[in-house]
Amino acid sequence: MNILITGGAGFIASAIVRQLVREGRGLVVNVDKLTYAADLTRLADCAGSHHYQFVQADVCDRKIMQQVMNEYNIDAVIHAAAETHVDRSIESPEKFLRSNVAGTYHMLEVVRDYFTKLTEVKKKQFRFLQISTDEVYGDLDGLERADESSPYRPSSPYAASKAAADHFTRSWARTYGIPVLVTHSSNNYGPGQNEEKLIPKVISNALAQKSIPIFGTGSQVRDWIYVDDNARAVINVLDHGKIGESYNISTGDEVENIHLVSQLCEVLDNFVRSSEKSEVRKYHQLIEYVDDRAGHDVRYAMNAGKISQLGWKPKLSLEQGLRMTVKSFLKNFKTQ
Ligand SMILES: NC(=O)c1ccc[n+]([C@@H]2O[C@H](COP(=O)([O-])OP(=O)(O)OC[C@H]3O[C@@H](n4cnc5c(N)ncnc54)[C@H](O)[C@@H]3O)[C@@H](O)[C@H]2O)c1
């Protein structure tokens, strides 16, 4: 099976690429524009593999995307390319409209053209998997958890752009018969994540003994998933998901941001002996509350019962995942 993955040099998609290449699946073609968020060193282990091919391109460039689909006889597309940082979407939403909404539209059009020319046998195998987020469901009250049929209530320009892309995807299934799947993941974390995201930012600020900013009161609730657990889930949906269906991917471990950051500081405290720290004894002393993000959602929570029926469950607890992340960060920090 030849798989095209867009945005494969990004944090999440690179974990999916690594897993697919490790499994020795046909050919994995990674198309990435290489924005500031990309990092090809995440794929250093795949670079020499005959199961892996990299193409630098923008998903909005239909001509190139068409060529790639034809040249590599693609059997499935995992569409992960996107602008992903919520704060950036608040400052300059247009890029999100372009890459996330128009980018998905162009990919769907390329796929539509390609799909109609496939043989009936190939059509049966073909999939377009749209990588989406829990943020499309918006703020959830109390104990409510979004399931796959919950209404979309996106709050940030980022979430709105992902919601629009999901709607385009489903409409291409209904109108043109494209076999689509949609996954909604909760907050991913793990080694190699861009430092603008919460967990790597906390680690790097703590190690540099800079203040650790917490938006508002830090009471926002999120559900964190280790990036390799998420990658296994996405691949599971690609292999076993029912055409036209959506799947939530989460651990169900809800935690307030302030508790997450405190737990992370504790993990760091245990790794870095006090004697190695110049001024601060405990990292949590660096926590500083800053003005809340505009329109910040208070709580995201999803029910992941549907994907568990496909046989997926997370392997790592938050504690284990945070330890792995800190360990890897420290290794790179020391070798810099
Ligand atoms: N980070 C999370 O916690 C999270 C949670 C749920 C869903 N998602 C979704 O998962 C996907 C990956 O997220 P991430 O955080 O790993 O992203 P990332 O920001 O780490 O990487 C995104 C990648 O997409 C590429 N890209 C951006 N625009 C492109 C374009 N127009 N053409 C080609 N490539 C382009 C970038 O170069 C980059 O390599 C996104 O679709 C995101 O919405 C992320």
The ligand as a Gaussian input file, in Angstrom:
#p B3LYP/6-31G(d) Opt

LIG

0 1
 N       -0.604000      19.257000      17.959000
 C       -1.712000      18.732000      18.450000
 O       -1.825000      18.529000      19.651000
 C       -2.857000      18.344000      17.529000
 C       -3.998000      17.787000      18.085000
 C       -5.020000      17.361000      17.232000
 C       -4.885000      17.496000      15.872000
 N       -3.771000      18.068000      15.349000
 C       -3.665000      18.136000      13.879000
 O       -2.605000      17.253000      13.498000
 C       -1.910000      17.777000      12.353000
 C       -0.447000      17.917000      12.675000
 O       -0.298000      18.778000      13.820000
 P        1.157000      19.113000      14.409000
 O        0.971000      19.829000      15.686000
 O        1.994000      17.907000      14.369000
 O        1.651000      20.138000      13.303000
 P        3.048000      20.875000      13.116000
 O        2.768000      22.341000      13.210000
 O        4.088000      20.282000      13.978000
 O        3.397000      20.491000      11.608000
 C        2.615000      20.861000      10.520000
 C        3.375000      20.470000       9.266000
 O        2.575000      20.819000       8.142000
 C        3.402000      21.442000       7.177000
 N        2.563000      22.362000       6.382000
 C        1.876000      23.442000       6.832000
 N        1.230000      24.036000       5.812000
 C        1.503000      23.302000       4.707000
 C        1.125000      23.409000       3.341000
 N        0.341000      24.407000       2.918000
 N        1.578000      22.485000       2.465000
 C        2.390000      21.465000       2.889000
 N        2.802000      21.337000       4.161000
 C        2.364000      22.239000       5.059000
 C        4.462000      22.168000       7.973000
 O        5.625000      22.423000       7.199000
 C        4.707000      21.189000       9.101000
 O        5.723000      20.265000       8.797000
 C       -2.610000      19.085000      12.004000
 O       -3.562000      18.833000      11.015000
 C       -3.285000      19.494000      13.308000
 O       -4.405000      20.302000      13.079000
 C       -2.759000      18.503000      16.145000

